């Protein structure tokens, strides 16, 4: 099944129901169906072949979804591009995806010459996208696609190297959307808010595509702003959204949102980065909603594990049970590759309906996939364990782990303790190299009070193993983060390369 059929089905069932809106416009399902049909005709008229890549470099807005669905309906493959990428990174994505068409705006006018056809929503290059849609026919027969054929390509953030193009099949997207719709009980009565950008898998496949499948309404915000989010929740009666932990922290800390009414909000999914346990209760109290932490990757579309809204079993620090209806989980020893026992830590491996078949130009296929007992598994690079009740705990990235003495250290576990300390507003743990000692645990901390280094060490001694206590504590004004809210450990490593720089 071509996922583009979803909007046409909704247009037949609920034609006049609102589908998607942004600060400039709002359209119904029948209008979205017609607009995406026009986009498919537009791409066909420009000679786009089936399976060809169509790059979309736009912030969250109605034209993004129109182009995305139109590309799918034509049998082409949409490639959302991170709008925070610089020109060189955008050119790299265009080249490695072999995109022939770019839908963008004046912000990326400089890279438009790198494709055969450039279309802009503001008319900065050629006619406006909306004008072209109005001139195209608004009926189109959706090109049939099998579930194992490529539907979209989503690129990673590229913070640890070149961005990698993750392929999602139509089957991946449908399984993910169905799973999230079922688990979160999304219906036509829901109103979603998409503020995480759709160039990332969270904005695209935690809110947008599941809401389309549910026939629900979805509101796009083109940029993150706590007041705009609070105002949208109140005025649009938003019931469901996804936020990164950084967004949650901003929203909770902003006094300007205190007078807004969040009573319509029912469920907030949190993911994309670890959510300190101590902040979950504050978030639920502020938002007056159930806050559910989950786990996933671009490579799992992203549905892999999350806490369910229909259970009272919520374990601090857990991302919930694996989504067994769509994925299988294997946890194996990082040295031997053998499966570990319950409660033991190991690398998380995934296979199933939401797991990518691979990467553009097979960029990471050899290192990302392994065969175990005749089955192909995706290596996540994440370290975690299952408890006796089947709840998953993720303790850190394999690449972030380092060794002090003879013991492994996982930054996330230390960061959880730091976040519990009154006055600490942000924390990141890295290993700084010392020529004599080797790896030295260094805590980078932001604070909103006069909490001291001595107080932090005292609490860490009480709650952590001797080998986990930070030897170096640095107070900073801000901790660098990626576009998706994750700690940018590469940037931190460059800031604190060695102890000689910490004076």
N, C-alpha and C positions, 0 to 999 in steps of 0.2 A: 504493500500500500504506500502510495505517495503521501507524505504528511500534509502536503498542500491541500488534499481533499478535505481536511478537517474543517477549514474555514467555510468551504462550500456546503458541507453538511450542516453546520450551524446556521448558515444563511437560509437554508431551506426550512429548518426547524424553528428558528427564532430570528427571522429576518430583521425585525425592528429593534432588537435588543442591542444595547451598546456593546461594542467589541473592544475598542481601544481609544484612548485619548491622550493628549499631551497639552502643555500650556497654551497651544495655539488652536487646536481643533479636536473634535471627537467624532468618531464615525461608528455606524452600526455594522452588524455582521454582513448584511447584504451589501453595504457600501464597501466594506473591506474585501469581500469576495470579488466585487466588480473591479476595484482598484488593483488587486493582485492579478486578476485576469488581464487587465490592461498592461500591467508590468510584464507579464509573460509574453503578450503580443509585441510589446516594445522590444524585448530581448530577441524574440524571434526575427523581427524586422531588421535587426542589426546583425543578423547572421550567427547568433550564438548557437552552437551545437549542443546536443544532449550530452550531459556529463561535463561540459565546459564550466570553468570557475568564473563566478561573478563576485568581485570584491565589493564590500559595503563598508565604508568608513564614515559612519555617522553616529552621533550621540543618540540617546533614547528619544525617539520621536516616531510619529505615524509613518513617515516615508521609509524608515528603516524596515518596519514590519512589512510594508507593501512590497519593497524590493526583495526581501528575504523570501516571502511566500511566492512572489511572482517567479523568482528564479527556480524554486522547487517545482512549481506547476509546469514550467517549461521543460523540466527534466534536467536543468542545469544545477550547479552546486554553489550555494551562497557561501562566501568567505567573509565573516565579520572581521574587521580589523580594529585593533586597539587605537582609539582616538588620542591616546597619550603617547603613542609611538612617535619618534622623530622621523624625518623624511627617509633616512637611511633604513630604518627598521621597516617602514611601510614598503619601500622598494624591495626589501628582502622578502617580505610576505608575498608581494605581487609576483616576484620572480619564482619563488619556490612553489607557489600554488598554480603557476601558469595562468593567472587570471587575465582574461581578455577585456573585461569590462570593469570599470570602477564607478560606483555610485558614491558621491561624496559632496563636500561643499568647499567654499573658498579656502578653508583652513589647509586643505591639501591640494590646492591648485598646482603647487610646484611639482607634484609627482604624477600629475594627470597625463603627462607625455609618455609615461612608462607603460601605458596600456593602449590597445587599439581604439577603445571607445571609452570616453569619460563623460559621465552624466552628473550634473550637480543640482542640488535641491534649491540653490539660490541663484542659479543662472550665471554664476561666475565664469563658467566655461560652457558655451553653447546655450541651447534653450533649457528652461527649467524642467526638472523631472515632472512636476505636476502638469505642466503644459503638454509634455509628451504623452502623459497618461490620458489626459483629456482628449487628445487626438487619436488615441488607439481604441480599438474595439474592446468592449468590456465583457465579452464572452470568450471562453476558452475551454477546450477539452483537456483536462489535466493529463499529462503524459504518465502512463503507468510505470511504476517502479516496484521492484521486488524489495523485500525487507532487508536483504543483504547488500543492496546497492547504496552508494555514497549519497547522503542527503545534504551534508554541510561539512565544512572544515573550520574548526575553531583553534586559533593559535594560542599557545601558552604565553605567559607574560614576558619570558625571556630574561628574567633577573639572574639566572645562573648560566647564561649562555644565549645562543641564538634562539629565537622563538621557534617552537615546533608545531607544525600543523597537525592537529588531531582530527582524524576522520570520524564522523558520526554517520551511521547508516540510518535509513528510514526506520528500520526496526529498533535501533538504539533509541531514537527520539520518541517513538511511539511507546516503547516499553517504559522509558523514563517518565513520560507524561502520564501514562496510565497509573504507574506506581505512585507518583506524587499526588495525583488526583484522588486515588483510593485512600492512601494513608492519611491525607489531610482533609478528606471528606469534602473536596471542592465540588461545588454545584453551580448551577446557573445563577443562584442568588448571591454568590460571592463577588466581592469587588477587590481586585488585587492592586498592589502598588509595586511598580518596578522602578527602583532607583539605582540598583546595581546595574552597571552598563551591560547592554546586550552583546557587546563584543566578547563578554566573558560568559562562561557556561552557567553561572548563577542567574544573571539577569535573563539569559535566554531560556534556560531549561529548568529553573526552579520556580519561576513565576510565569513567564510569557507563554511557553508552549503548553504547560499543564492547564493554564487558564483558558487558552484557546480550545483545548480538548474538552474542558468542562463547559464551554459555552458561557463563560463568565466575562465580566468586564475587567479591563486592565488599564491602569493609569501609568503613563511614562513620565518620569522626571528626567530632564536632560543632564542634570548635575546634582551632586550631593549638597544639600543645605538643610540643616535641622528644622528651621522654621518653615521652609517650603514643604518638607515632609509632614510636619505636624499639621500644617494648614490643609494639606491634601487629605490626610487621614480624617480630619474633622469634616471638611466640606463635601468629600466624596463618599463618606461612610465606608472607608476601607476596612476590610475584614481580614486580609491575608497579605503578608509581604515577606521579603527576605532582606536581611541586613547583615553586614559584616560586623564582627565584634567592635571594630573601630567606630563604625556608624552608631552602634548601640551606645558606646561610651560617650560619643559626641552628643547624642540625643538626650541621654540621662543628665549630662553635665550642663546643658544649655538652659539657663534660667528663662530664656525668651519663649520656651515652649510650654512653660508651666500652666498657662491659662487655656491651652487647647484641649478639646474634648477627644479623648481616645476611646470612648466607650464602645464604638463600633468594632474596634480591633479585637480579633479573636485569637489569631495564631501568627507568631513571628518566628520564621526559621532563621537560625543563625549558623553561619558556616564560612568557609573560605579561609579561616585561620582559627587557631585555638581560642575558645572563649573561657577566660578565667572563671572558675566556679563561683568565686565570691561575687562576681558581677551579675550573675543570672538573676538572683533574687531582687537586686536593685532594678534591673531591667523590667522584670515582671511587675514590680510595684509602680514604676513610672508609666509603663505602657498599658497597664491594666489588662494584660493579655498573657496567654501561655507562650513562653519563649522556649523553643525546641532546638537544641543544638544537633547538628547532623555532620556527616562526613561524606565527602565525595571528591572526585578529581575530574578534570577535563576529560580524562581517559575513561571515566565511568559515566559520562553524559549529564549529570554527575551522580545519580542515585546509587548509593552503596550502603549507607547505614544512617539511621537517625532515630531520635526519640519520638515515640508516637503520641499524638494528642489524646488518644482514647485509653490511656493507661495511667494508673497512679504510680507505677514503678518508674521513678526518675532517680538515677544514681548520679551523684555529684562527680563530675569529671568524665562521665561516659558520653559517647556520641550515640548511644542507643544500640539496639540489636541490628545486625546486618539485615538488609532487605532481601531475605531468602527467596522471596517470590521471583526476583529477577537476577540475583547474583549468588555465586558460591564464594566462600572465603576460605583460604588456606593460610595458616600462619606457620612460617618455617624458620628454623635456626639460620641466622645470617652467615654462619660459617660453614655448616654442613649441608644446608638445604633440606634437612629432614623436618617433618612436622613436629611442632612442640606440643606439650601437654597443656591442658586448660590452666590458665593463670600464668603461664610462662610467656615471656616476651619473644617476639620474632617479627620478621618482615611480613607485611600484609600482601597477599597475592589474591587477585580477583579474576573471575571468569563469569560469563553469563550474558544476559540479554542487553545490558546497558554498557558492556565493555567494548571499547573501540576495536575494530579489526586491525588498526595500524595507523601509520603516519604518512603525510605527504612525502613522496620520494623515499619512502621507507627510512626516514631520517633516524629513528630510534628503535626500529623494529628488533634488531639483533640484541640490544641490551635490555629492552623493555619486556620482552616475552621469553618465557622459558617453558619447557615441556616437563611435566611431572606425571608419571604413570599414563602416558599416552594422551594427556590433556594439555591444552595450551593455556597458560596463565599469564596475566599481566602483573609485573612487579611494580608495586606502588612506590617503593622507597620509604614507606612509612613503617614505624615500629609500633607495635601494640600488642594487646592480649585480650582474650575473652575471659570473663569471670564465670562462676558456676551457673549463673542465670542466663548466660549467652549475651551479656552486654559487652560491647566493644569499648576498650579504652585505648586511645592513641597517645603514646608518650613522646613522640617526636619523629623527626626525619632521620633516616639512616645517614644522610649526608651531613646533618647537623651534629650528630653524635660524635663525641670525642672521648679519649681515654686519659684519665688522670691516674697515675700509678698503674695499677692493674685493673682498674674498675671503669666501666662505661658510664658516661655522664650524658643525660638527656636534658637539653636546655628547657624544654617545656615544663618538666616537673619542678625545676627550680623557679621558673617564671610564675607558676601557680602559687607558690609560697610567697613570692615577692608581692604579687597582686593582693594577697590577703592582708598585707601590712597597711595599717592606717596611714594615709598620707602619700602612698605610692599610687601614681596614676597610670604608669606605664613601665614595662620591664622587658628587657631582652638580654639573653645570656649567650655569650660567645666565648670561644677559646682564643686567647691572645698568646702569641708565641714568646717564650723566653728562652734564651740560648742555654741557660743552666737548668731551669725547671721543666722545660717543655711546654705543655699546654697549661695555661693558667686561667682558671674560671673567672670571667669578667662579667659583672652585672652592669648593664646600662639602664639607668633608672630616671624616670621623670616623676616629679612630686608636686603636690599643692600645699605642702606644709613644711615645717622645719625638721621632718624626720631625718635622723642622722645615720651615718655609716655604721656607728656602733650599735644603734638600735636594730638596724637591718641584720647585722651579723648575729646579734643575740637571738633573734627569732629564727634565723636560718639554722643556728646550732641546735635549737630545740626541735626542729622539724625535719631536718635533712641529715643524711649520712655525712660523716666527716669529709669524704671525698667530694661531696656536692656543694660545700659551703664556698661562696664566692671569695676569692682572695683579693680581687680588685673590684671596687664599686665606683662607678662614674656617674655623676649627676649631669643630665643634659636637658635642654629645653624641649627637644623633640626627638622621637625615634623614627628613622626613615622607614617608610612602608611602601609596598608595591601598589599598583593601581587597584588591586583586589583586596587591600587591607592587610596583607601578610607582612610580617617583619622582614625588612630587606636586609638580610644577614650579609649579603655581599657588600652593600654600602657600609654597613657597620664594620665589617672586616677591614675595609679600606680606611675608615676613620680611625680605627684602633689597631694598626698593623702590628705593633710590638710594644712591649712595656716601656721602651725608651721614649715612646711618644706620649706616655701617660704621666705627665709631670704636673 
